[in-house]
Amino acid sequence: MDRPTFLKTLALLPFASAMNLHDIHKTATAFPKSEKMPVLFIGHGSPMNALEDNAFTRRLKQMGQDIRQRQVPHAILVVSAHWLTRGTFAGTNQRPETIHDFGGFPQELFAMQYPAPGAPSFAQSIIEHVHDVHGSDEWGLDHGTWTVLHHLFPEANIPVFQLSLDVNKSMQQHFDLARQLQFLRERGVLIVGSGNIVHNLRQSMPKLMMGDASPYDWATEFDEWVKAKIDQRDFASLVNYQQLAGGSGQLSVPTTDHYLPVLYSLGLADKDENITHTFEEVSYGGLSMRTFMAG
């Protein structure tokens, strides 16, 4: 599958004037407090899931219904594997574009739109509350966002914005950044990490071409290793998977873009918060669709 990545070098300018701590706290907490929203990680897989009715998409629909019964989100923040930048950016668009950042799929998929409004006020609260996060209106909603929200919240009437992944940050820095976003959960923001725990398209292509959905042993091994570490709340091992997971980790995560959203979802979880695995599947050799929810 040919996926263009969005790597844009933007000058990181200091703020013209520094806000004092009181102003930052005031801005960040200006939104009314709510019941704490859950945090999701979704293994989004192929863009074709936007069109398909399968076990995964039916589970997403049920999750959306369950969340709405608890509390309709004021906004949705998605940390997608497909917005890669130098520096960290929050999307400030009033009307974010539906981005079809893929090729070789049916025209029906390219015709799909997810016309949700943006959430610039929530984006601004991140910019002012979290160190070294900047605003950008040069990205919309990529397929890591709209293909799953199409099933979770099909009405597209909840404001949506994205947070980019800084390619220069370490694994620990990404995890630490996620911790700083926890205040949003008490302001009615549903936060979704969207990637894949195992994502090796090069190794998966032969099976995809043959229609063979069986997983490779190394893919299942790493997916189960990650599940065990989540259940043990051993997030430090997941941050340092490259040193601890062995060969299965190297094959399962050939690039970190799809793995990083896992760290954001875990970094947003409270210390003793329940984490539920809501969908589990490794298919087509090296693609994990594991999905989980904290809260």
N, C-alpha and C positions, 0 to 999 in steps of 0.2 A: 504494500500500500504506500503510495507516494504522498508524504505529508510535508508541505513547506513549513519551515519554522520561521517564527517572527523574531529576528535578532536585530534590534535597533539600538544603536549607540546614541544615547541622549546625554547632553551635558548636565551634570548634577550641580545645580547652582545653590548656594546657601540661601536661606530665607532672608528677605530684605531686612526684616526686624524680628528678633527673637521674642516669642511669646513667653510670659512668665508662667510658672507652674499652675497658678490659680486659673489663668485664662485657658490653659490646655485642659485642665480638669473640667472647667465649666463647659467648654465646647464638647468634650467627649461625653459628658453626662447630660447634655441638653435634651436628649430624647427620653421620653418617659420610660421608667423601668417596667419590665415585663417578667412573666414567668421565664425562667432560663430556657432558651431554645436548645434543641439537640444539635449535634454536629454530625455530619455524614462524611464518609468516604465512599465514593462510587467508582468501581472499576468499569469505565465507560465503554471500552472495547471499540468495535467497528462503528462508524457513523451510521451504517445500515440499521442499527438498533432503533434509530429514530422512526423507521418505517415498519419495523417488524413487531409482530405479536408473538412473544416467546416467554419462557419462564422468567427471564431477567427483566423484561419490560413490564410484565404483569406484576412482578415484585416491586418495581419502582412505583407503579400506579398505586399499589396498596400502601406503600410507605408515605406517599404524598397525602393520601386520604387520612392516614393515621396522624400525620403531623397537623393537618388542618383541623382535625377533631380536637387536638390539644390546644392549638393556638395558631391562627393564621400569621405567618411571618410579616413583619413590617417591611423587610427587605431580604434579599438573598445575596450573599457574597460567595463567589466561586473562585477557588484557587485551581486553575486548570493547567494541565501539563502542556498546553499549547500556546501559552503566552509567555515567551522567554525574552528577557530584556537584560540590559546592563543597568543595574539599579533596580529598585522596587517601586512599582507604580500602582496606584489605585485608579480605576476607570471612573472618570468624572462625566461621562456622556449623559445628556438628558434623554436621548433616544439611541441606545446602542444598536449598531448594525448587526444583523445576523451574518456571521462570517462562514463561508463555505470553504474551509481551509483543507481541502482534500482534492483528489482527482480520481477519475476512473470509475465513478459511481453513476447510477441512473439519474436522468434528468429530474425525476420526481424528487430526489433528495436535494438537488440544487434549488428546486423551486420552493422548498420549505422555508418558512420564516418563523421566528419567535419574537414577536413585536412587543416584548415587555418594556416598560419604561426603565430608565436608569435610576440610580440612587446617589446623585452627586453630593447630597448633604451627608450621607453616611460615609461616602468616600472621603469627604473633607474631614470628618471626625477622625478617620485613620491617619490622614496626613498630619493632623495637628496633635494627635495623641501618641503616635508611634514614631520613633526616631528614624530619620532618613527614608521616609516613604514620600513619594511625590505624586502629583496628579497627572493624568494623561487622558486625552480624549481621542487618541489615535488608534484605539483598539475597541472592538465591540464585544460580541458574544461568540466565541469560537465553538467548534463542535464538541469540545469537552464540556461545554456548558449547556448549549441549547438542545443537544440530542437527548440529554437526561432530563432536563427541566420540562421538555415536551411531554414526558410521561409523568413526572412528579406533579407538575402544576400546569396542565394543558391549557388553562385559560390565559396564560401569559399576562396576568394582571397584577403580579407582584413585582415591585422594582428589583432589578438585578444589576449587579456590578461585579467586576472581576479584580483580582489582585495578581500582579505578575510575579514570575519566578526570576529572581536575579541569578544569572548564570555565574556570577563571581562569588556568591556566598557559599560557605561550607555547609555541610549537612547540619552541624550544630547551630549555625547561625539561622538557618531556615526554621529549625525547631524552636529556637529562642524567640524569633519573630512571631511565630504562631502564638506563643504564650502571651504576647503583648496585645493580641486581638481578643482576648477572652471577654473584655468589657462589652463587646458587641452582643454577646449571647444574652445579656440582661437588658438589652435595648431592642429586643425583638428581631434580631438578625439571625437567620438560618445560614450557617456556614457549611459549604460543601467543598471537600477536596475531590478532584476528579482526575484520575489517572489510571494506572494499572500496576498492581504489585509485581506481576511478571509481565514483561512486554518486550518480546524479542521477535520482531516481525521477520527478520532475515531467516531465523530458524523455523518460523511458522509457515512461511510461504509454500514450501513443498506440500505440507498437509492441507493448507487452504486450497491449493490448486487441485488436489485429489479429493477434496471434500471429506478428509479424515479428521474428525473432531477429537481424537484421542490425545491426551497430554503426554509430553515427555516426562520421564521420571524426575529429571532435575527441576523441572518447572513445578511439579507437585511437591517435591521436597522443599523447595524454597517457600512456596505458598504456605505450606504447613508450618514451616519454621517461623514465618512471620506471624501466623495465627497464634502459635504457642507463646511467642514473645508478647503479643498484645494481651493475651489472656493472663500472662504472668505480670503484666504491666512493666515489663523490662524494656522501656522505651530507649534506654541508653544503647542497648544492643541493636535496636533498629536504626538508630542514628549512625552506628558504627558497623553496619552490616557488611561493608566491604572487607573489614578485617576479621569478622566473626562467622560469616555464613559460608565461607569456602567457595568451591567451584560452582555450586548451584546458584549462588548470588551473582557471580560474574556473568553467567549465562542468562540469568533471569532479568538482570538490570544492566544491559549493555550501555545504556545512557540513563542519566538520572532523572530526566524530565518527567517521566510517568510515575516514578517512585516518590519524588519530593512531596506531592500532595498528601501522601500517607502521613508524612511527618507533620504537616500542618494540622490534619485532623486529630492526630494524637496529641500534639502540643496544645490543642484547644480543650482537651478533655480535663476535667477536674481530677484531683488526686485519686479519689476512691469511686469515681463515677463508673457506673455499669457500661460496658461496651458489648454490644450485641452484634454477632455476625448475621447479617440479614440475607446475604446471598453468597453461595460458595460454588465456584466452578473454575476449573482449569481446562481450556479447550484448545483445539487446533495447535497442539504442540506446546507453544510458549506464550499463552495469553491467559492471565488470571482475571476473572470477573469478580473476585471477592469484593464484597461491599459490607460496610459495618457502620454502626451508629453508636455514638456516645450520648448518654442522657435519655 
